[in-house]
Amino acid sequence: MAKKPTARSEFVMFDVIYEDGSQRSNRKVDASLLAGLDGDEPARTAIMDQDRAISEKSGLPPLQIKSIRRSGK
């Protein structure tokens, strides 16, 4: 039997630099969020949401984002 096709989601990878100088590379953001006129700005919101979820689980406060850029650039 053939497998059912599944919806594929495309991701764009970002490098995030925080105010304390630390960096996290290859943070995934759904490409459909970046299709509008705002460019990569929606990625900042998505990454901040990810950081909030991570901080809730770890019990540590989220770091402030200084800058983001697409990975590999």
PyMOL CGO cylinders between C-alpha atoms (Angstrom):
from pymol import cmd
from pymol.cgo import CYLINDER

trace = [
    CYLINDER, 0.00, 0.00, 0.00, 1.10, 3.50, -0.75, 0.3, 1, 1, 1, 1, 1, 1,
    CYLINDER, 1.10, 3.50, -0.75, 1.54, 5.97, 2.05, 0.3, 1, 1, 1, 1, 1, 1,
    CYLINDER, 1.54, 5.97, 2.05, -0.78, 8.94, 2.32, 0.3, 1, 1, 1, 1, 1, 1,
    CYLINDER, -0.78, 8.94, 2.32, 0.86, 12.19, 1.29, 0.3, 1, 1, 1, 1, 1, 1,
    CYLINDER, 0.86, 12.19, 1.29, 1.48, 14.55, 4.17, 0.3, 1, 1, 1, 1, 1, 1,
    CYLINDER, 1.48, 14.55, 4.17, 1.56, 18.31, 4.15, 0.3, 1, 1, 1, 1, 1, 1,
    CYLINDER, 1.56, 18.31, 4.15, 5.12, 19.51, 3.99, 0.3, 1, 1, 1, 1, 1, 1,
    CYLINDER, 5.12, 19.51, 3.99, 6.16, 22.57, 5.84, 0.3, 1, 1, 1, 1, 1, 1,
    CYLINDER, 6.16, 22.57, 5.84, 9.12, 24.60, 4.65, 0.3, 1, 1, 1, 1, 1, 1,
    CYLINDER, 9.12, 24.60, 4.65, 11.38, 26.23, 7.20, 0.3, 1, 1, 1, 1, 1, 1,
    CYLINDER, 11.38, 26.23, 7.20, 13.89, 29.05, 7.10, 0.3, 1, 1, 1, 1, 1, 1,
    CYLINDER, 13.89, 29.05, 7.10, 16.83, 28.86, 9.47, 0.3, 1, 1, 1, 1, 1, 1,
    CYLINDER, 16.83, 28.86, 9.47, 17.97, 31.91, 11.45, 0.3, 1, 1, 1, 1, 1, 1,
    CYLINDER, 17.97, 31.91, 11.45, 20.97, 32.82, 13.60, 0.3, 1, 1, 1, 1, 1, 1,
    CYLINDER, 20.97, 32.82, 13.60, 19.92, 34.77, 16.69, 0.3, 1, 1, 1, 1, 1, 1,
    CYLINDER, 19.92, 34.77, 16.69, 22.25, 37.07, 18.62, 0.3, 1, 1, 1, 1, 1, 1,
    CYLINDER, 22.25, 37.07, 18.62, 21.12, 38.07, 22.11, 0.3, 1, 1, 1, 1, 1, 1,
    CYLINDER, 21.12, 38.07, 22.11, 21.87, 41.24, 24.10, 0.3, 1, 1, 1, 1, 1, 1,
    CYLINDER, 21.87, 41.24, 24.10, 24.33, 39.34, 26.33, 0.3, 1, 1, 1, 1, 1, 1,
    CYLINDER, 24.33, 39.34, 26.33, 26.42, 38.43, 23.26, 0.3, 1, 1, 1, 1, 1, 1,
    CYLINDER, 26.42, 38.43, 23.26, 25.38, 34.78, 23.08, 0.3, 1, 1, 1, 1, 1, 1,
    CYLINDER, 25.38, 34.78, 23.08, 24.28, 33.26, 19.78, 0.3, 1, 1, 1, 1, 1, 1,
    CYLINDER, 24.28, 33.26, 19.78, 21.90, 30.48, 18.84, 0.3, 1, 1, 1, 1, 1, 1,
    CYLINDER, 21.90, 30.48, 18.84, 22.19, 29.14, 15.31, 0.3, 1, 1, 1, 1, 1, 1,
    CYLINDER, 22.19, 29.14, 15.31, 19.74, 27.36, 13.05, 0.3, 1, 1, 1, 1, 1, 1,
    CYLINDER, 19.74, 27.36, 13.05, 16.49, 28.42, 14.73, 0.3, 1, 1, 1, 1, 1, 1,
    CYLINDER, 16.49, 28.42, 14.73, 13.59, 27.20, 12.58, 0.3, 1, 1, 1, 1, 1, 1,
    CYLINDER, 13.59, 27.20, 12.58, 10.83, 29.55, 11.44, 0.3, 1, 1, 1, 1, 1, 1,
    CYLINDER, 10.83, 29.55, 11.44, 7.95, 28.47, 9.21, 0.3, 1, 1, 1, 1, 1, 1,
    CYLINDER, 7.95, 28.47, 9.21, 8.52, 29.96, 5.74, 0.3, 1, 1, 1, 1, 1, 1,
    CYLINDER, 8.52, 29.96, 5.74, 4.83, 30.81, 5.37, 0.3, 1, 1, 1, 1, 1, 1,
    CYLINDER, 4.83, 30.81, 5.37, 5.26, 33.50, 8.05, 0.3, 1, 1, 1, 1, 1, 1,
    CYLINDER, 5.26, 33.50, 8.05, 7.84, 35.26, 5.89, 0.3, 1, 1, 1, 1, 1, 1,
    CYLINDER, 7.84, 35.26, 5.89, 5.79, 35.55, 2.71, 0.3, 1, 1, 1, 1, 1, 1,
    CYLINDER, 5.79, 35.55, 2.71, 4.40, 39.06, 3.41, 0.3, 1, 1, 1, 1, 1, 1,
    CYLINDER, 4.40, 39.06, 3.41, 5.73, 42.56, 2.95, 0.3, 1, 1, 1, 1, 1, 1,
    CYLINDER, 5.73, 42.56, 2.95, 7.31, 42.61, 6.41, 0.3, 1, 1, 1, 1, 1, 1,
    CYLINDER, 7.31, 42.61, 6.41, 10.33, 40.61, 5.25, 0.3, 1, 1, 1, 1, 1, 1,
    CYLINDER, 10.33, 40.61, 5.25, 12.01, 38.72, 8.10, 0.3, 1, 1, 1, 1, 1, 1,
    CYLINDER, 12.01, 38.72, 8.10, 10.42, 40.75, 10.92, 0.3, 1, 1, 1, 1, 1, 1,
    CYLINDER, 10.42, 40.75, 10.92, 7.76, 38.06, 11.63, 0.3, 1, 1, 1, 1, 1, 1,
    CYLINDER, 7.76, 38.06, 11.63, 10.67, 35.69, 12.32, 0.3, 1, 1, 1, 1, 1, 1,
    CYLINDER, 10.67, 35.69, 12.32, 11.62, 37.81, 15.33, 0.3, 1, 1, 1, 1, 1, 1,
    CYLINDER, 11.62, 37.81, 15.33, 8.11, 37.35, 16.78, 0.3, 1, 1, 1, 1, 1, 1,
    CYLINDER, 8.11, 37.35, 16.78, 8.17, 33.60, 16.11, 0.3, 1, 1, 1, 1, 1, 1,
    CYLINDER, 8.17, 33.60, 16.11, 11.60, 33.24, 17.74, 0.3, 1, 1, 1, 1, 1, 1,
    CYLINDER, 11.60, 33.24, 17.74, 10.47, 35.30, 20.74, 0.3, 1, 1, 1, 1, 1, 1,
    CYLINDER, 10.47, 35.30, 20.74, 7.50, 32.93, 21.11, 0.3, 1, 1, 1, 1, 1, 1,
    CYLINDER, 7.50, 32.93, 21.11, 9.89, 29.95, 20.97, 0.3, 1, 1, 1, 1, 1, 1,
    CYLINDER, 9.89, 29.95, 20.97, 12.11, 31.59, 23.59, 0.3, 1, 1, 1, 1, 1, 1,
    CYLINDER, 12.11, 31.59, 23.59, 9.12, 32.18, 25.90, 0.3, 1, 1, 1, 1, 1, 1,
    CYLINDER, 9.12, 32.18, 25.90, 8.11, 28.51, 25.65, 0.3, 1, 1, 1, 1, 1, 1,
    CYLINDER, 8.11, 28.51, 25.65, 11.68, 27.41, 26.36, 0.3, 1, 1, 1, 1, 1, 1,
    CYLINDER, 11.68, 27.41, 26.36, 11.98, 29.77, 29.34, 0.3, 1, 1, 1, 1, 1, 1,
    CYLINDER, 11.98, 29.77, 29.34, 8.71, 28.49, 30.83, 0.3, 1, 1, 1, 1, 1, 1,
    CYLINDER, 8.71, 28.49, 30.83, 10.04, 24.93, 30.69, 0.3, 1, 1, 1, 1, 1, 1,
    CYLINDER, 10.04, 24.93, 30.69, 13.50, 25.80, 32.01, 0.3, 1, 1, 1, 1, 1, 1,
    CYLINDER, 13.50, 25.80, 32.01, 12.43, 28.32, 34.63, 0.3, 1, 1, 1, 1, 1, 1,
    CYLINDER, 12.43, 28.32, 34.63, 14.96, 30.88, 33.34, 0.3, 1, 1, 1, 1, 1, 1,
    CYLINDER, 14.96, 30.88, 33.34, 13.92, 34.29, 31.98, 0.3, 1, 1, 1, 1, 1, 1,
    CYLINDER, 13.92, 34.29, 31.98, 14.11, 34.70, 28.18, 0.3, 1, 1, 1, 1, 1, 1,
    CYLINDER, 14.11, 34.70, 28.18, 17.02, 36.70, 26.79, 0.3, 1, 1, 1, 1, 1, 1,
    CYLINDER, 17.02, 36.70, 26.79, 16.46, 39.89, 24.81, 0.3, 1, 1, 1, 1, 1, 1,
    CYLINDER, 16.46, 39.89, 24.81, 17.14, 39.50, 21.08, 0.3, 1, 1, 1, 1, 1, 1,
    CYLINDER, 17.14, 39.50, 21.08, 19.69, 41.93, 19.66, 0.3, 1, 1, 1, 1, 1, 1,
    CYLINDER, 19.69, 41.93, 19.66, 19.55, 40.80, 16.02, 0.3, 1, 1, 1, 1, 1, 1,
    CYLINDER, 19.55, 40.80, 16.02, 18.50, 38.00, 13.74, 0.3, 1, 1, 1, 1, 1, 1,
    CYLINDER, 18.50, 38.00, 13.74, 19.76, 36.99, 10.31, 0.3, 1, 1, 1, 1, 1, 1,
    CYLINDER, 19.76, 36.99, 10.31, 19.19, 34.09, 8.00, 0.3, 1, 1, 1, 1, 1, 1,
    CYLINDER, 19.19, 34.09, 8.00, 21.65, 31.27, 8.54, 0.3, 1, 1, 1, 1, 1, 1,
    CYLINDER, 21.65, 31.27, 8.54, 24.32, 30.88, 5.91, 0.3, 1, 1, 1, 1, 1, 1,
    CYLINDER, 24.32, 30.88, 5.91, 24.45, 34.56, 4.96, 0.3, 1, 1, 1, 1, 1, 1,
]
cmd.load_cgo(trace, "trace")
